[in-house]
C-alpha cells in the first residue's frame, strides 16, 4: 500500500469527512454493521475506495487515536471532530 499525505486543503477537507467514522473503530464500543455502513457511506460520498480507506485508517486515524483501545476505561463517546482533525493534521 502506497501512502501519500494529502497535498491540498481541498483533499484534507474531503478526508475530514471520513475521519470521524473511521475513528469510531477505536472507541470502547462494539463495532456494528451500522458503524461499518457509516464508514462506507462517508467514503463513497467523498469518492474514496478500499485502498484509500486503508491508508487513512493506518496512517492518519490510527496514529491519532489508537491509545484509546488500550485504556482500561477508554472513551466510548464519539471523538470531537475538531479535536480529531487537529490531532490528525498535526501528525
Backbone as XML, in Angstrom:
<?xml version="1.0"?>
<chain id="A" units="angstrom">
  <residue number="1" name="UNK">
    <atom name="N" x="0.852" y="-1.171" z="0.000"/>
    <atom name="CA" x="0.000" y="0.000" z="0.000"/>
    <atom name="C" x="0.892" y="1.226" z="0.000"/>
  </residue>
  <residue number="2" name="UNK">
    <atom name="N" x="0.724" y="2.049" z="-0.985"/>
    <atom name="CA" x="1.449" y="3.316" z="-1.047"/>
    <atom name="C" x="0.650" y="4.364" z="-0.307"/>
  </residue>
  <residue number="3" name="UNK">
    <atom name="N" x="1.370" y="5.272" z="0.347"/>
    <atom name="CA" x="0.686" y="6.343" z="1.063"/>
    <atom name="C" x="1.340" y="7.663" z="0.711"/>
  </residue>
  <residue number="4" name="UNK">
    <atom name="N" x="0.509" y="8.598" z="0.314"/>
    <atom name="CA" x="0.962" y="9.962" z="0.069"/>
    <atom name="C" x="0.098" y="10.881" z="0.908"/>
  </residue>
  <residue number="5" name="UNK">
    <atom name="N" x="0.692" y="11.689" z="1.767"/>
    <atom name="CA" x="-0.107" y="12.612" z="2.576"/>
    <atom name="C" x="-0.934" y="13.539" z="1.690"/>
  </residue>
  <residue number="6" name="UNK">
    <atom name="N" x="-2.060" y="14.016" z="2.203"/>
    <atom name="CA" x="-2.889" y="14.940" z="1.424"/>
    <atom name="C" x="-2.072" y="16.143" z="0.971"/>
  </residue>
  <residue number="7" name="UNK">
    <atom name="N" x="-2.223" y="16.489" z="-0.284"/>
    <atom name="CA" x="-1.396" y="17.547" z="-0.850"/>
    <atom name="C" x="-2.081" y="18.904" z="-0.904"/>
  </residue>
  <residue number="8" name="UNK">
    <atom name="N" x="-3.374" y="18.931" z="-0.739"/>
    <atom name="CA" x="-4.072" y="20.204" z="-0.878"/>
    <atom name="C" x="-5.100" y="20.389" z="0.237"/>
  </residue>
  <residue number="9" name="UNK">
    <atom name="N" x="-5.464" y="21.633" z="0.506"/>
    <atom name="CA" x="-6.516" y="21.884" z="1.503"/>
    <atom name="C" x="-7.836" y="21.203" z="1.133"/>
  </residue>
  <residue number="10" name="UNK">
    <atom name="N" x="-8.145" y="21.159" z="-0.154"/>
    <atom name="CA" x="-9.378" y="20.501" z="-0.606"/>
    <atom name="C" x="-9.349" y="19.011" z="-0.267"/>
  </residue>
  <residue number="11" name="UNK">
    <atom name="N" x="-8.215" y="18.368" z="-0.498"/>
    <atom name="CA" x="-8.085" y="16.941" z="-0.183"/>
    <atom name="C" x="-8.217" y="16.706" z="1.327"/>
  </residue>
  <residue number="12" name="UNK">
    <atom name="N" x="-7.649" y="17.581" z="2.125"/>
    <atom name="CA" x="-7.788" y="17.463" z="3.581"/>
    <atom name="C" x="-9.253" y="17.574" z="4.000"/>
  </residue>
  <residue number="13" name="UNK">
    <atom name="N" x="-9.987" y="18.496" z="3.415"/>
    <atom name="CA" x="-11.411" y="18.655" z="3.739"/>
    <atom name="C" x="-12.197" y="17.400" z="3.379"/>
  </residue>
  <residue number="14" name="UNK">
    <atom name="N" x="-11.869" y="16.796" z="2.248"/>
    <atom name="CA" x="-12.544" y="15.549" z="1.859"/>
    <atom name="C" x="-12.255" y="14.444" z="2.870"/>
  </residue>
  <residue number="15" name="UNK">
    <atom name="N" x="-11.013" y="14.342" z="3.296"/>
    <atom name="CA" x="-10.630" y="13.305" z="4.256"/>
    <atom name="C" x="-11.265" y="13.540" z="5.615"/>
  </residue>
  <residue number="16" name="UNK">
    <atom name="N" x="-11.394" y="14.801" z="5.994"/>
    <atom name="CA" x="-12.004" y="15.124" z="7.289"/>
    <atom name="C" x="-13.404" y="14.534" z="7.437"/>
  </residue>
  <residue number="17" name="UNK">
    <atom name="N" x="-14.096" y="14.374" z="6.341"/>
    <atom name="CA" x="-15.446" y="13.804" z="6.385"/>
    <atom name="C" x="-15.415" y="12.306" z="6.688"/>
  </residue>
  <residue number="18" name="UNK">
    <atom name="N" x="-14.292" y="11.667" z="6.445"/>
    <atom name="CA" x="-14.172" y="10.224" z="6.640"/>
    <atom name="C" x="-13.516" y="9.887" z="7.979"/>
  </residue>
  <residue number="19" name="UNK">
    <atom name="N" x="-12.724" y="10.786" z="8.519"/>
    <atom name="CA" x="-12.018" y="10.507" z="9.773"/>
    <atom name="C" x="-12.938" y="10.160" z="10.937"/>
  </residue>
  <residue number="20" name="UNK">
    <atom name="N" x="-14.034" y="10.896" z="11.183"/>
    <atom name="CA" x="-14.880" y="10.536" z="12.342"/>
    <atom name="C" x="-15.448" y="9.111" z="12.276"/>
  </residue>
  <residue number="21" name="UNK">
    <atom name="N" x="-16.005" y="8.682" z="11.146"/>
    <atom name="CA" x="-16.495" y="7.296" z="11.127"/>
    <atom name="C" x="-15.365" y="6.275" z="11.322"/>
  </residue>
  <residue number="22" name="UNK">
    <atom name="N" x="-14.194" y="6.553" z="10.760"/>
    <atom name="CA" x="-13.062" y="5.641" z="10.964"/>
    <atom name="C" x="-12.614" y="5.633" z="12.420"/>
  </residue>
  <residue number="23" name="UNK">
    <atom name="N" x="-12.655" y="6.785" z="13.054"/>
    <atom name="CA" x="-12.206" y="6.862" z="14.446"/>
    <atom name="C" x="-13.125" y="6.082" z="15.378"/>
  </residue>
  <residue number="24" name="UNK">
    <atom name="N" x="-14.373" y="5.845" z="14.964"/>
    <atom name="CA" x="-15.304" y="5.068" z="15.784"/>
    <atom name="C" x="-14.808" y="3.642" z="16.012"/>
  </residue>
  <residue number="25" name="UNK">
    <atom name="N" x="-13.928" y="3.155" z="15.151"/>
    <atom name="CA" x="-13.357" y="1.821" z="15.329"/>
    <atom name="C" x="-12.473" y="1.744" z="16.568"/>
  </residue>
  <residue number="26" name="UNK">
    <atom name="N" x="-12.057" y="2.893" z="17.091"/>
    <atom name="CA" x="-11.150" y="2.939" z="18.238"/>
    <atom name="C" x="-11.853" y="3.319" z="19.537"/>
  </residue>
  <residue number="27" name="UNK">
    <atom name="N" x="-13.164" y="3.395" z="19.500"/>
    <atom name="CA" x="-13.924" y="3.682" z="20.710"/>
    <atom name="C" x="-14.117" y="2.400" z="21.520"/>
  </residue>
  <residue number="28" name="UNK">
    <atom name="N" x="-14.419" y="2.565" z="22.785"/>
    <atom name="CA" x="-14.657" y="1.434" z="23.665"/>
    <atom name="C" x="-16.113" y="0.985" z="23.523"/>
  </residue>
  <residue number="29" name="UNK">
    <atom name="N" x="-16.462" y="0.656" z="22.287"/>
    <atom name="CA" x="-17.812" y="0.211" z="21.950"/>
    <atom name="C" x="-17.697" y="-0.927" z="20.943"/>
  </residue>
  <residue number="30" name="UNK">
    <atom name="N" x="-18.792" y="-1.614" z="20.749"/>
    <atom name="CA" x="-18.817" y="-2.697" z="19.773"/>
    <atom name="C" x="-18.893" y="-2.123" z="18.362"/>
  </residue>
  <residue number="31" name="UNK">
    <atom name="N" x="-18.145" y="-2.720" z="17.447"/>
    <atom name="CA" x="-18.247" y="-2.338" z="16.042"/>
    <atom name="C" x="-19.472" y="-3.058" z="15.481"/>
  </residue>
  <residue number="32" name="UNK">
    <atom name="N" x="-20.389" y="-2.270" z="14.949"/>
    <atom name="CA" x="-21.641" y="-2.833" z="14.441"/>
    <atom name="C" x="-21.715" y="-2.688" z="12.922"/>
  </residue>
  <residue number="33" name="UNK">
    <atom name="N" x="-22.703" y="-3.333" z="12.352"/>
    <atom name="CA" x="-22.940" y="-3.174" z="10.916"/>
    <atom name="C" x="-23.220" y="-1.710" z="10.590"/>
  </residue>
  <residue number="34" name="UNK">
    <atom name="N" x="-23.923" y="-1.022" z="11.492"/>
    <atom name="CA" x="-24.229" y="0.394" z="11.275"/>
    <atom name="C" x="-22.959" y="1.252" z="11.258"/>
  </residue>
  <residue number="35" name="UNK">
    <atom name="N" x="-22.035" y="0.968" z="12.170"/>
    <atom name="CA" x="-20.805" y="1.767" z="12.190"/>
    <atom name="C" x="-19.968" y="1.508" z="10.940"/>
  </residue>
  <residue number="36" name="UNK">
    <atom name="N" x="-19.960" y="0.276" z="10.463"/>
    <atom name="CA" x="-19.243" y="-0.023" z="9.223"/>
    <atom name="C" x="-19.944" y="0.634" z="8.031"/>
  </residue>
  <residue number="37" name="UNK">
    <atom name="N" x="-21.262" y="0.646" z="8.044"/>
    <atom name="CA" x="-22.019" y="1.299" z="6.971"/>
    <atom name="C" x="-21.748" y="2.803" z="6.959"/>
  </residue>
  <residue number="38" name="UNK">
    <atom name="N" x="-21.578" y="3.410" z="8.138"/>
    <atom name="CA" x="-21.231" y="4.841" z="8.213"/>
    <atom name="C" x="-19.901" y="5.110" z="7.523"/>
  </residue>
  <residue number="39" name="UNK">
    <atom name="N" x="-18.937" y="4.225" z="7.730"/>
    <atom name="CA" x="-17.623" y="4.381" z="7.088"/>
    <atom name="C" x="-17.770" y="4.296" z="5.570"/>
  </residue>
  <residue number="40" name="UNK">
    <atom name="N" x="-18.496" y="3.305" z="5.120"/>
    <atom name="CA" x="-18.688" y="3.115" z="3.676"/>
    <atom name="C" x="-19.403" y="4.315" z="3.064"/>
  </residue>
  <residue number="41" name="UNK">
    <atom name="N" x="-20.457" y="4.791" z="3.727"/>
    <atom name="CA" x="-21.197" y="5.960" z="3.204"/>
    <atom name="C" x="-20.295" y="7.186" z="3.093"/>
  </residue>
  <residue number="42" name="UNK">
    <atom name="N" x="-19.520" y="7.443" z="4.143"/>
    <atom name="CA" x="-18.638" y="8.616" z="4.135"/>
    <atom name="C" x="-17.591" y="8.489" z="3.039"/>
  </residue>
  <residue number="43" name="UNK">
    <atom name="N" x="-17.031" y="7.310" z="2.889"/>
    <atom name="CA" x="-16.010" y="7.097" z="1.860"/>
    <atom name="C" x="-16.584" y="7.275" z="0.456"/>
  </residue>
  <residue number="44" name="UNK">
    <atom name="N" x="-17.715" y="6.687" z="0.225"/>
    <atom name="CA" x="-18.348" y="6.807" z="-1.102"/>
    <atom name="C" x="-18.724" y="8.246" z="-1.415"/>
  </residue>
  <residue number="45" name="UNK">
    <atom name="N" x="-19.230" y="8.950" z="-0.411"/>
    <atom name="CA" x="-19.630" y="10.351" z="-0.626"/>
    <atom name="C" x="-18.442" y="11.219" z="-1.025"/>
  </residue>
  <residue number="46" name="UNK">
    <atom name="N" x="-17.259" y="10.847" z="-0.561"/>
    <atom name="CA" x="-16.059" y="11.630" z="-0.876"/>
    <atom name="C" x="-15.256" y="11.028" z="-2.033"/>
  </residue>
  <residue number="47" name="UNK">
    <atom name="N" x="-15.739" y="9.925" z="-2.592"/>
    <atom name="CA" x="-15.098" y="9.313" z="-3.752"/>
    <atom name="C" x="-13.895" y="8.442" z="-3.425"/>
  </residue>
  <residue number="48" name="UNK">
    <atom name="N" x="-13.856" y="7.887" z="-2.216"/>
    <atom name="CA" x="-12.738" y="7.038" z="-1.813"/>
    <atom name="C" x="-13.095" y="5.569" z="-1.937"/>
  </residue>
  <residue number="49" name="UNK">
    <atom name="N" x="-12.074" y="4.768" z="-2.236"/>
    <atom name="CA" x="-12.231" y="3.328" z="-2.313"/>
    <atom name="C" x="-11.552" y="2.644" z="-1.142"/>
  </residue>
  <residue number="50" name="UNK">
    <atom name="N" x="-11.500" y="1.312" z="-1.212"/>
    <atom name="CA" x="-10.967" y="0.496" z="-0.119"/>
    <atom name="C" x="-9.498" y="0.809" z="0.186"/>
  </residue>
  <residue number="51" name="UNK">
    <atom name="N" x="-8.689" y="0.974" z="-0.833"/>
    <atom name="CA" x="-7.269" y="1.269" z="-0.593"/>
    <atom name="C" x="-7.091" y="2.628" z="0.081"/>
  </residue>
  <residue number="52" name="UNK">
    <atom name="N" x="-7.890" y="3.599" z="-0.338"/>
    <atom name="CA" x="-7.827" y="4.925" z="0.293"/>
    <atom name="C" x="-8.201" y="4.825" z="1.768"/>
  </residue>
  <residue number="53" name="UNK">
    <atom name="N" x="-9.272" y="4.082" z="2.057"/>
    <atom name="CA" x="-9.715" y="3.910" z="3.439"/>
    <atom name="C" x="-8.643" y="3.242" z="4.286"/>
  </residue>
  <residue number="54" name="UNK">
    <atom name="N" x="-8.024" y="2.231" z="3.734"/>
    <atom name="CA" x="-6.979" y="1.523" z="4.467"/>
    <atom name="C" x="-5.821" y="2.465" z="4.793"/>
  </residue>
  <residue number="55" name="UNK">
    <atom name="N" x="-5.414" y="3.267" z="3.834"/>
    <atom name="CA" x="-4.328" y="4.218" z="4.073"/>
    <atom name="C" x="-4.723" y="5.252" z="5.121"/>
  </residue>
  <residue number="56" name="UNK">
    <atom name="N" x="-5.935" y="5.789" z="5.032"/>
    <atom name="CA" x="-6.390" y="6.766" z="6.029"/>
    <atom name="C" x="-6.441" y="6.136" z="7.417"/>
  </residue>
  <residue number="57" name="UNK">
    <atom name="N" x="-6.918" y="4.902" z="7.478"/>
    <atom name="CA" x="-7.010" y="4.217" z="8.764"/>
    <atom name="C" x="-5.622" y="4.011" z="9.377"/>
  </residue>
  <residue number="58" name="UNK">
    <atom name="N" x="-4.692" y="3.458" z="8.613"/>
    <atom name="CA" x="-3.366" y="3.119" z="9.144"/>
    <atom name="C" x="-2.458" y="4.318" z="9.367"/>
  </residue>
  <residue number="59" name="UNK">
    <atom name="N" x="-2.518" y="5.304" z="8.479"/>
    <atom name="CA" x="-1.540" y="6.400" z="8.517"/>
    <atom name="C" x="-2.061" y="7.710" z="9.098"/>
  </residue>
  <residue number="60" name="UNK">
    <atom name="N" x="-3.367" y="7.851" z="9.201"/>
    <atom name="CA" x="-3.923" y="9.114" z="9.689"/>
    <atom name="C" x="-4.708" y="8.923" z="10.987"/>
  </residue>
  <residue number="61" name="UNK">
    <atom name="N" x="-5.737" y="8.100" z="10.946"/>
    <atom name="CA" x="-6.637" y="7.972" z="12.097"/>
    <atom name="C" x="-6.010" y="7.144" z="13.222"/>
  </residue>
  <residue number="62" name="UNK">
    <atom name="N" x="-5.520" y="5.967" z="12.925"/>
    <atom name="CA" x="-4.979" y="5.098" z="13.975"/>
    <atom name="C" x="-3.870" y="5.775" z="14.790"/>
  </residue>
  <residue number="63" name="UNK">
    <atom name="N" x="-2.895" y="6.415" z="14.168"/>
    <atom name="CA" x="-1.857" y="7.057" z="14.984"/>
    <atom name="C" x="-2.403" y="8.134" z="15.920"/>
  </residue>
  <residue number="64" name="UNK">
    <atom name="N" x="-3.530" y="8.716" z="15.573"/>
    <atom name="CA" x="-4.098" y="9.802" z="16.379"/>
    <atom name="C" x="-4.916" y="9.291" z="17.566"/>
  </residue>
  <residue number="65" name="UNK">
    <atom name="N" x="-5.531" y="8.114" z="17.437"/>
    <atom name="CA" x="-6.471" y="7.688" z="18.479"/>
    <atom name="C" x="-6.273" y="6.256" z="18.980"/>
  </residue>
  <residue number="66" name="UNK">
    <atom name="N" x="-5.262" y="5.552" z="18.515"/>
    <atom name="CA" x="-5.124" y="4.139" z="18.872"/>
    <atom name="C" x="-5.010" y="3.900" z="20.375"/>
  </residue>
  <residue number="67" name="UNK">
    <atom name="N" x="-4.445" y="4.835" z="21.110"/>
    <atom name="CA" x="-4.245" y="4.637" z="22.548"/>
    <atom name="C" x="-5.565" y="4.408" z="23.281"/>
  </residue>
  <residue number="68" name="UNK">
    <atom name="N" x="-6.665" y="4.881" z="22.722"/>
    <atom name="CA" x="-7.958" y="4.708" z="23.379"/>
    <atom name="C" x="-8.328" y="3.235" z="23.549"/>
  </residue>
  <residue number="69" name="UNK">
    <atom name="N" x="-7.921" y="2.391" z="22.632"/>
    <atom name="CA" x="-8.297" y="0.978" z="22.751"/>
    <atom name="C" x="-7.469" y="0.251" z="23.806"/>
  </residue>
  <residue number="70" name="UNK">
    <atom name="N" x="-6.377" y="0.856" z="24.249"/>
    <atom name="CA" x="-5.557" y="0.250" z="25.292"/>
    <atom name="C" x="-5.904" y="0.769" z="26.682"/>
  </residue>
  <residue number="71" name="UNK">
    <atom name="N" x="-6.753" y="1.755" z="26.752"/>
    <atom name="CA" x="-7.131" y="2.338" z="28.028"/>
    <atom name="C" x="-8.102" y="1.406" z="28.763"/>
  </residue>
  <residue number="72" name="UNK">
    <atom name="N" x="-7.920" y="1.287" z="30.071"/>
    <atom name="CA" x="-8.816" y="0.453" z="30.866"/>
    <atom name="C" x="-10.242" y="0.979" z="30.794"/>
  </residue>
  <residue number="73" name="UNK">
    <atom name="N" x="-10.399" y="2.276" z="30.819"/>
    <atom name="CA" x="-11.718" y="2.890" z="30.674"/>
    <atom name="C" x="-11.671" y="3.849" z="29.486"/>
  </residue>
  <residue number="74" name="UNK">
    <atom name="N" x="-11.605" y="3.287" z="28.302"/>
    <atom name="CA" x="-11.482" y="4.076" z="27.088"/>
    <atom name="C" x="-12.707" y="4.923" z="26.796"/>
  </residue>
  <residue number="75" name="UNK">
    <atom name="N" x="-12.489" y="5.895" z="25.957"/>
    <atom name="CA" x="-13.566" y="6.795" z="25.522"/>
    <atom name="C" x="-14.583" y="5.988" z="24.730"/>
  </residue>
  <residue number="76" name="UNK">
    <atom name="N" x="-15.857" y="6.190" z="25.028"/>
    <atom name="CA" x="-16.904" y="5.480" z="24.297"/>
    <atom name="C" x="-17.767" y="6.440" z="23.484"/>
  </residue>
  <residue number="77" name="UNK">
    <atom name="N" x="-17.743" y="7.717" z="23.845"/>
    <atom name="CA" x="-18.491" y="8.711" z="23.067"/>
    <atom name="C" x="-17.652" y="9.098" z="21.853"/>
  </residue>
  <residue number="78" name="UNK">
    <atom name="N" x="-18.283" y="9.452" z="20.750"/>
    <atom name="CA" x="-17.512" y="9.840" z="19.562"/>
    <atom name="C" x="-16.509" y="10.950" z="19.882"/>
  </residue>
  <residue number="79" name="UNK">
    <atom name="N" x="-15.358" y="10.864" z="19.228"/>
    <atom name="CA" x="-14.341" y="11.900" z="19.387"/>
    <atom name="C" x="-14.871" y="13.210" z="18.815"/>
  </residue>
  <residue number="80" name="UNK">
    <atom name="N" x="-14.546" y="14.302" z="19.462"/>
    <atom name="CA" x="-14.909" y="15.620" z="18.955"/>
    <atom name="C" x="-14.246" y="15.807" z="17.584"/>
  </residue>
  <residue number="81" name="UNK">
    <atom name="N" x="-15.031" y="16.197" z="16.591"/>
    <atom name="CA" x="-14.496" y="16.266" z="15.217"/>
    <atom name="C" x="-13.406" y="17.320" z="15.060"/>
  </residue>
  <residue number="82" name="UNK">
    <atom name="N" x="-13.534" y="18.447" z="15.738"/>
    <atom name="CA" x="-12.486" y="19.470" z="15.651"/>
    <atom name="C" x="-11.205" y="18.980" z="16.304"/>
  </residue>
  <residue number="83" name="UNK">
    <atom name="N" x="-11.316" y="18.340" z="17.469"/>
    <atom name="CA" x="-10.151" y="17.786" z="18.154"/>
    <atom name="C" x="-9.485" y="16.740" z="17.266"/>
  </residue>
  <residue number="84" name="UNK">
    <atom name="N" x="-10.293" y="15.850" z="16.692"/>
    <atom name="CA" x="-9.781" y="14.787" z="15.839"/>
    <atom name="C" x="-9.032" y="15.363" z="14.638"/>
  </residue>
  <residue number="85" name="UNK">
    <atom name="N" x="-9.627" y="16.340" z="13.994"/>
    <atom name="CA" x="-8.995" y="16.958" z="12.824"/>
    <atom name="C" x="-7.662" y="17.605" z="13.195"/>
  </residue>
  <residue number="86" name="UNK">
    <atom name="N" x="-7.646" y="18.353" z="14.285"/>
    <atom name="CA" x="-6.389" y="18.998" z="14.720"/>
    <atom name="C" x="-5.315" y="17.947" z="15.028"/>
  </residue>
  <residue number="87" name="UNK">
    <atom name="N" x="-5.713" y="16.904" z="15.696"/>
    <atom name="CA" x="-4.762" y="15.858" z="16.086"/>
    <atom name="C" x="-4.174" y="15.147" z="14.861"/>
  </residue>
  <residue number="88" name="UNK">
    <atom name="N" x="-5.013" y="14.837" z="13.902"/>
    <atom name="CA" x="-4.529" y="14.168" z="12.687"/>
    <atom name="C" x="-3.668" y="15.116" z="11.860"/>
  </residue>
  <residue number="89" name="UNK">
    <atom name="N" x="-4.089" y="16.339" z="11.703"/>
    <atom name="CA" x="-3.320" y="17.313" z="10.914"/>
    <atom name="C" x="-1.940" y="17.569" z="11.503"/>
  </residue>
  <residue number="90" name="UNK">
    <atom name="N" x="-1.837" y="17.536" z="12.842"/>
    <atom name="CA" x="-0.529" y="17.752" z="13.485"/>
    <atom name="C" x="0.465" y="16.661" z="13.132"/>
  </residue>
  <residue number="91" name="UNK">
    <atom name="N" x="-0.029" y="15.491" z="12.884"/>
    <atom name="CA" x="0.849" y="14.365" z="12.575"/>
    <atom name="C" x="1.328" y="14.498" z="11.166"/>
  </residue>
</chain>
